[in-house]
Amino acid sequence: MKFRQIFESADYEQISKQNRSEVSHREIGICPLPKFYPTKVFEFNDKLMGADISSEPKIKEWLSTSQPDMEHVDVKWLMSKPGTIVTSHWDTDAHWRENYLPKEIDPDVEDVIRRIIFVTDWEQGQDWSFEDKIYTGWKRGTCVEWAWWAKHGTKNTSDKTRVLIKLTGVRKNIN
């Protein structure tokens, strides 16, 4: 099924349920982190902050070596302060579709890649959920990929800010 068809559909939840498999996410391994840190961030609310760092030259260079299987990538720097809870949800990827995915490209859903790369080590009280599975214990540089259909959420009830990089893009070499 084509990506734009799903995300422009009025019944995304039903389509998502029909396309599920047993594996909602997978740990890819340790990834080198970029030698770049944003100087300006925007606030979603008083606990969650971020920056779109996709256009930074150092980030583009880092992507070409650390994520060579991806193209048309939206790169977000996300910081979750203590007390942050993001309830389980689906991403619609509207920002990515409008700003990074060329109009003439409509990838199959299997070719849409969503990844997070942790910039800080896991702390007790921090977790990510993918469908009904809870993910904890990551190390700095751990890269996790999750399926386009997977509901996901996160919380940080630790006393430290959690930082990660979120990538959304297309698997290279698709037609």
SEVOKOL-782979 format. One line per 5 residues: number of its first residue (from 1); their letters; for each residue x, y, z of N, C-alpha, C. Coordinates in Angstrom, 1 decimal, decimal comma. Example, Ala and Ser with C-alpha at 12.3 -4.5 7.8 and 13.67 -1.06 7.14 Angstrom:
1 = as = 13,2 -5,7 7,8 12,3 -4,5 7,8 13,2 -3,3 7,8 ~ 12,8 -2,2 7,1 13,7 -1,1 7,1 12,9 0,0 7,9 $
//
This chain:
1 = mkfrq = 0,8 -1,2 0,0 0,0 0,0 0,0 0,9 1,2 0,0 ~ 0,5 2,3 -0,7 1,2 3,5 -0,8 1,1 4,4 0,4 ~ 2,2 5,0 0,8 2,2 5,8 2,0 1,2 7,0 2,0 ~ 1,2 7,8 0,9 0,3 9,0 0,9 -1,1 8,5 0,9 ~ -1,5 7,4 0,3 -2,9 6,9 0,4 -3,3 6,7 1,8 $
6 = ifesa = -2,4 6,1 2,6 -2,8 5,9 4,0 -2,9 7,1 4,8 ~ -1,9 8,0 4,7 -1,8 9,2 5,6 -2,8 10,3 5,1 ~ -3,3 10,2 4,0 -4,3 11,1 3,5 -5,7 10,5 3,7 ~ -5,8 9,3 4,2 -7,0 8,6 4,4 -7,7 9,1 5,6 ~ -9,0 9,0 5,6 -9,8 9,4 6,8 -9,8 8,2 7,8 $
11 = dyeqi = -9,4 7,0 7,4 -9,5 5,9 8,3 -8,2 5,3 8,5 ~ -7,2 6,1 8,9 -5,8 5,6 9,1 -5,8 4,5 10,2 ~ -6,5 4,6 11,2 -6,5 3,6 12,3 -6,8 2,3 11,8 ~ -7,9 2,2 11,0 -8,3 0,9 10,4 -7,3 0,3 9,5 ~ -6,7 1,1 8,6 -5,7 0,7 7,7 -4,5 0,2 8,5 $
16 = skqnr = -4,1 0,9 9,5 -3,0 0,6 10,3 -3,2 -0,8 10,9 ~ -4,3 -1,1 11,5 -4,6 -2,4 12,1 -4,5 -3,5 11,1 ~ -4,9 -3,3 9,9 -4,9 -4,3 8,9 -3,5 -4,7 8,4 ~ -2,5 -3,8 8,7 -1,1 -4,0 8,2 -0,1 -4,4 9,3 ~ -0,6 -4,7 10,4 0,3 -5,0 11,5 0,9 -6,4 11,3 $
21 = sevsh = 2,2 -6,5 11,9 2,8 -7,8 11,9 3,2 -8,0 13,4 ~ 4,0 -9,0 13,7 4,3 -9,3 15,1 5,4 -8,3 15,6 ~ 6,2 -7,8 14,7 7,4 -7,0 15,2 7,0 -5,5 15,0 ~ 6,9 -4,8 16,1 6,6 -3,3 16,1 7,8 -2,5 16,0 ~ 9,0 -3,0 16,6 10,2 -2,2 16,6 11,4 -3,2 16,6 $
26 = reigi = 12,6 -2,7 16,3 13,8 -3,5 16,4 15,0 -2,6 16,7 ~ 15,9 -3,1 17,6 17,1 -2,4 17,9 18,1 -2,7 16,8 ~ 18,6 -1,6 16,1 19,5 -1,8 15,0 21,0 -1,9 15,5 ~ 21,3 -1,3 16,6 22,6 -1,3 17,2 23,1 0,1 17,6 ~ 24,4 0,2 17,8 24,9 1,5 18,2 25,3 2,3 17,0 $
31 = cplpk = 24,9 3,5 16,9 25,2 4,4 15,8 26,1 5,6 16,2 ~ 27,0 6,0 15,4 27,8 7,2 15,8 26,9 8,4 15,8 ~ 27,1 9,3 16,8 26,3 10,5 16,9 27,0 11,6 16,1 ~ 26,1 12,5 15,7 26,7 13,7 14,9 27,5 14,6 15,8 ~ 28,4 15,3 15,2 29,2 16,3 15,9 28,5 17,7 15,8 $
36 = fyptk = 27,3 17,7 16,2 26,5 18,9 16,1 25,4 18,9 17,2 ~ 25,2 20,0 17,8 24,2 20,2 18,8 23,5 21,5 18,5 ~ 22,2 21,5 18,5 21,4 22,7 18,1 21,6 23,8 19,2 ~ 21,6 25,0 18,7 21,7 26,2 19,6 20,4 26,8 19,9 ~ 19,4 26,5 19,1 18,0 27,0 19,3 17,1 25,8 19,3 $
41 = vfefn = 16,2 25,8 20,2 15,1 24,7 20,2 13,8 25,4 20,4 ~ 12,7 24,7 20,0 11,4 25,2 20,2 10,7 24,3 21,2 ~ 9,7 24,9 21,9 9,0 24,1 23,0 7,7 23,7 22,5 ~ 7,4 22,4 22,6 6,1 21,8 22,4 5,2 22,2 23,5 ~ 5,8 22,1 24,7 5,1 22,4 26,0 6,2 22,7 27,0 $
46 = dklmg = 5,9 22,8 28,3 6,9 23,1 29,3 7,9 21,9 29,6 ~ 7,6 20,7 29,0 8,4 19,6 29,3 9,2 19,0 28,1 ~ 8,7 19,3 26,9 9,2 18,7 25,6 9,7 19,8 24,7 ~ 11,0 19,7 24,3 11,5 20,7 23,4 12,2 20,0 22,2 ~ 12,4 20,7 21,1 13,1 20,1 20,0 13,6 21,1 19,0 $
51 = adiss = 14,2 20,6 18,0 14,7 21,4 16,9 14,7 20,6 15,6 ~ 14,4 21,2 14,5 14,5 20,6 13,2 15,9 20,9 12,7 ~ 16,8 19,8 12,6 18,2 20,0 12,3 18,5 19,4 10,9 ~ 17,5 19,1 10,2 17,7 18,5 8,9 18,6 19,2 7,9 ~ 18,5 20,5 7,9 19,2 21,3 6,9 20,7 21,7 7,3 $
56 = epkik = 21,1 21,3 8,5 22,4 21,6 8,9 23,5 20,8 8,1 ~ 24,5 21,4 7,6 25,5 20,7 6,8 26,1 19,5 7,6 ~ 26,5 19,7 8,8 27,1 18,6 9,6 26,1 17,4 9,8 ~ 24,8 17,7 9,8 23,8 16,6 9,9 23,7 15,9 8,6 ~ 23,7 16,6 7,5 23,6 15,9 6,2 24,8 15,0 6,0 $
61 = ewlst = 26,0 15,5 6,4 27,2 14,7 6,3 27,1 13,4 7,2 ~ 26,6 13,6 8,4 26,5 12,5 9,4 25,5 11,5 8,8 ~ 24,4 12,0 8,2 23,4 11,1 7,7 24,0 10,2 6,6 ~ 24,8 10,8 5,7 25,3 10,1 4,6 26,3 8,9 5,0 ~ 26,9 9,0 6,2 27,7 8,0 6,7 27,1 7,1 7,7 $
66 = sqpdm = 26,2 7,6 8,5 25,6 6,8 9,6 24,3 6,1 9,2 ~ 23,6 6,7 8,3 22,3 6,2 7,8 22,2 6,1 6,3 ~ 23,2 5,4 5,7 23,3 5,5 4,2 22,1 4,8 3,5 ~ 21,2 4,1 4,2 20,1 3,5 3,6 18,8 4,4 3,5 ~ 19,0 5,7 4,0 17,8 6,6 4,0 18,1 7,8 3,1 $
71 = ehvdv = 16,9 8,3 2,6 16,9 9,5 1,8 15,7 10,3 2,2 ~ 15,6 11,6 1,8 14,5 12,5 2,1 14,2 12,5 3,6 ~ 15,2 12,7 4,4 15,1 12,5 5,8 14,8 13,8 6,6 ~ 13,9 13,7 7,5 13,5 14,8 8,4 14,2 14,4 9,7 ~ 15,1 15,3 10,2 15,9 15,0 11,4 15,4 16,0 12,6 $
76 = kwlms = 15,0 15,4 13,6 14,5 16,2 14,8 15,4 15,9 16,0 ~ 15,8 16,9 16,7 16,5 16,8 18,0 15,4 17,0 19,0 ~ 15,2 16,0 19,9 14,1 16,1 20,9 14,7 15,9 22,3 ~ 14,2 16,8 23,2 14,6 16,8 24,6 13,4 16,6 25,4 ~ 13,4 15,6 26,3 12,3 15,3 27,2 12,7 15,6 28,6 $
81 = kpgti = 12,2 16,6 29,2 12,5 17,0 30,6 11,9 16,0 31,6 ~ 12,4 15,9 32,8 11,7 15,1 33,8 10,3 15,5 33,9 ~ 9,4 14,5 34,0 8,0 14,7 34,1 7,2 14,6 32,8 ~ 7,9 14,4 31,7 7,3 14,4 30,4 6,6 13,1 30,2 ~ 5,4 13,1 29,7 4,6 11,9 29,3 4,0 12,2 27,9 $
86 = vtshw = 4,3 11,5 26,9 3,7 11,6 25,6 2,9 10,3 25,5 ~ 1,6 10,4 25,5 0,7 9,2 25,4 0,9 8,5 24,0 ~ 0,5 7,3 24,0 0,6 6,5 22,8 -0,2 7,1 21,7 ~ 0,4 7,2 20,5 -0,2 7,8 19,3 0,4 7,3 18,1 ~ -0,2 7,6 16,9 0,4 7,4 15,6 1,0 8,7 15,1 $
91 = dtdah = 2,1 8,7 14,4 2,6 9,9 13,7 1,9 10,0 12,4 ~ 1,5 11,2 12,0 0,9 11,4 10,7 2,0 11,9 9,7 ~ 3,2 12,3 10,2 4,3 12,7 9,4 4,0 13,8 8,5 ~ 3,1 14,7 8,9 2,7 15,8 8,0 3,9 16,7 7,7 ~ 4,7 17,1 8,7 5,8 17,9 8,5 6,8 17,3 7,5 $
96 = wreny = 7,1 16,0 7,6 8,0 15,3 6,7 7,4 15,3 5,3 ~ 6,1 14,9 5,2 5,5 14,8 3,9 5,5 16,1 3,2 ~ 5,3 17,2 3,9 5,2 18,5 3,3 6,5 19,2 3,0 ~ 7,6 18,8 3,7 8,9 19,5 3,6 10,0 18,6 3,1 ~ 9,9 17,3 3,2 11,1 16,5 2,8 10,8 15,4 1,8 $
101 = lpkei = 9,6 15,0 1,7 9,2 14,0 0,7 8,7 14,6 -0,6 ~ 9,5 14,5 -1,6 9,1 15,1 -2,9 7,7 14,6 -3,3 ~ 6,9 15,5 -3,9 5,5 15,2 -4,3 5,5 14,1 -5,3 ~ 6,5 13,9 -6,1 6,4 12,8 -7,1 6,8 11,4 -6,5 ~ 7,1 11,4 -5,3 7,5 10,1 -4,6 6,4 9,7 -3,7 $
106 = dpdve = 5,9 8,5 -3,9 4,8 7,9 -3,0 5,3 6,5 -2,6 ~ 6,1 6,4 -1,6 6,7 5,1 -1,3 5,7 4,1 -0,7 ~ 6,0 2,8 -0,9 5,3 1,8 -0,2 5,5 2,0 1,3 ~ 4,6 1,6 2,1 4,7 1,8 3,5 5,9 1,1 4,1 ~ 6,3 0,0 3,5 7,4 -0,8 4,0 8,7 0,0 3,8 $
111 = dvirr = 8,7 1,0 2,9 9,9 1,7 2,7 10,0 3,0 3,5 ~ 9,0 3,3 4,3 9,1 4,5 5,2 9,8 4,0 6,4 ~ 10,8 4,8 6,8 11,7 4,4 7,9 11,5 5,5 9,0 ~ 11,3 5,0 10,2 11,2 5,8 11,4 12,3 5,3 12,4 ~ 13,2 6,1 12,8 14,2 5,7 13,8 14,4 6,7 14,9 $
116 = iifvt = 14,8 6,2 16,0 15,3 7,1 17,1 16,7 6,7 17,4 ~ 17,5 7,7 17,7 18,9 7,4 18,2 19,1 8,2 19,5 ~ 19,4 7,4 20,5 19,5 8,1 21,8 20,8 8,8 22,0 ~ 20,7 10,0 22,4 21,9 10,8 22,7 22,4 10,7 24,1 ~ 21,5 10,3 25,0 21,8 10,1 26,4 21,5 8,7 26,8 $
121 = dweqg = 22,3 8,2 27,8 22,0 6,8 28,3 20,7 6,8 29,0 ~ 20,1 5,6 29,0 18,9 5,3 29,7 19,0 5,6 31,2 ~ 18,0 6,1 31,8 17,9 6,3 33,3 16,7 5,7 33,8 ~ 16,7 5,1 35,0 15,5 4,6 35,6 14,4 5,6 35,5 ~ 13,2 5,2 35,1 12,1 6,1 35,0 11,8 6,6 33,5 $
126 = qdwsf = 12,7 6,2 32,6 12,5 6,6 31,2 12,1 5,3 30,4 ~ 11,2 5,5 29,5 10,8 4,4 28,6 10,2 4,9 27,3 ~ 10,2 4,0 26,3 9,5 4,2 25,1 8,5 3,0 25,0 ~ 7,3 3,2 24,5 6,4 2,1 24,2 6,2 2,0 22,7 ~ 6,1 0,8 22,2 5,8 0,5 20,8 4,7 -0,6 20,9 $
131 = edkiy = 3,5 -0,1 20,6 2,3 -1,0 20,7 2,2 -1,4 22,2 ~ 2,2 -2,7 22,5 2,1 -3,2 23,9 3,5 -3,5 24,5 ~ 4,6 -3,1 23,9 5,9 -3,5 24,4 6,6 -2,2 24,9 ~ 7,3 -2,4 26,0 8,0 -1,3 26,7 9,5 -1,5 26,4 ~ 10,2 -0,4 26,0 11,6 -0,4 25,7 12,3 0,4 26,6 $
136 = tgwkr = 13,3 -0,2 27,3 14,2 0,5 28,2 15,6 0,0 28,1 ~ 16,5 0,6 28,8 17,9 0,0 28,9 18,8 0,5 27,8 ~ 18,5 1,5 27,0 19,3 1,9 25,9 20,6 2,5 26,4 ~ 21,6 2,5 25,5 22,9 3,2 25,7 22,9 4,4 24,7 ~ 23,8 5,3 25,0 24,1 6,5 24,1 24,4 5,9 22,7 $
141 = gtcve = 23,7 6,4 21,7 24,0 5,9 20,3 23,1 4,8 19,9 ~ 22,3 4,2 20,8 21,4 3,1 20,4 20,4 3,6 19,4 ~ 20,3 2,8 18,3 19,3 3,2 17,2 18,2 2,1 17,2 ~ 17,0 2,6 17,2 15,8 1,8 17,2 14,9 2,2 16,0 ~ 14,5 1,2 15,3 13,6 1,5 14,1 12,2 0,9 14,5 $
146 = wawwa = 11,1 1,6 14,1 9,8 1,1 14,4 9,0 1,1 13,1 ~ 8,0 0,2 13,1 7,1 0,1 12,0 6,2 1,3 11,8 ~ 5,8 1,6 10,6 5,0 2,8 10,3 3,6 2,7 11,0 ~ 3,1 1,5 11,3 1,8 1,3 11,8 1,8 1,3 13,4 ~ 3,0 1,3 14,0 3,0 1,1 15,4 2,7 2,4 16,2 $
151 = khgtk = 1,7 2,2 17,1 1,5 3,3 18,1 2,7 3,3 19,0 ~ 3,1 4,5 19,4 4,2 4,7 20,3 4,0 5,8 21,2 ~ 4,7 5,8 22,3 4,7 6,9 23,3 6,0 6,8 24,1 ~ 6,1 7,8 25,0 7,3 7,8 25,8 7,0 8,5 27,1 ~ 7,8 8,3 28,1 7,7 9,0 29,4 9,1 9,2 30,0 $
156 = ntsdk = 9,3 10,2 30,7 10,5 10,5 31,5 10,1 10,9 32,9 ~ 10,1 9,9 33,8 9,8 10,2 35,2 11,1 10,2 36,0 ~ 12,3 10,2 35,3 13,6 10,3 36,0 13,8 11,7 36,4 ~ 15,0 11,9 36,9 15,4 13,3 37,3 16,4 13,9 36,3 ~ 16,5 13,3 35,1 17,4 13,8 34,1 16,7 14,0 32,8 $
161 = trvli = 17,1 15,0 32,0 16,6 15,2 30,6 17,1 14,1 29,7 ~ 16,1 13,6 28,9 16,5 12,5 27,9 16,6 13,2 26,6 ~ 17,6 13,0 25,8 17,8 13,6 24,5 17,9 12,5 23,5 ~ 17,2 12,7 22,3 17,3 11,7 21,2 17,2 12,5 19,9 ~ 17,6 11,7 18,8 17,4 12,2 17,5 16,3 11,3 16,8 $
166 = kltgv = 15,3 11,9 16,2 14,3 11,2 15,5 14,4 11,4 14,0 ~ 14,5 10,3 13,3 14,6 10,3 11,8 13,4 9,8 11,2 ~ 12,9 10,4 10,2 11,8 9,9 9,3 12,3 10,1 7,9 ~ 12,2 9,0 7,1 12,7 9,1 5,7 12,2 7,9 4,9 ~ 12,8 7,7 3,8 12,5 6,7 2,8 13,7 5,8 2,6 $
171 = rknin = 13,5 4,5 2,6 14,6 3,5 2,3 15,1 3,8 0,9 ~ 16,4 3,9 0,7 16,9 4,2 -0,6 16,7 3,1 -1,6 ~ 16,8 3,5 -2,9 16,6 2,5 -4,0 15,2 2,0 -4,2 ~ 14,2 2,9 -4,0 12,9 2,5 -4,2 12,4 3,1 -5,5 ~ 11,4 2,5 -6,2 10,9 3,1 -7,5 9,7 3,9 -7,3 $
//
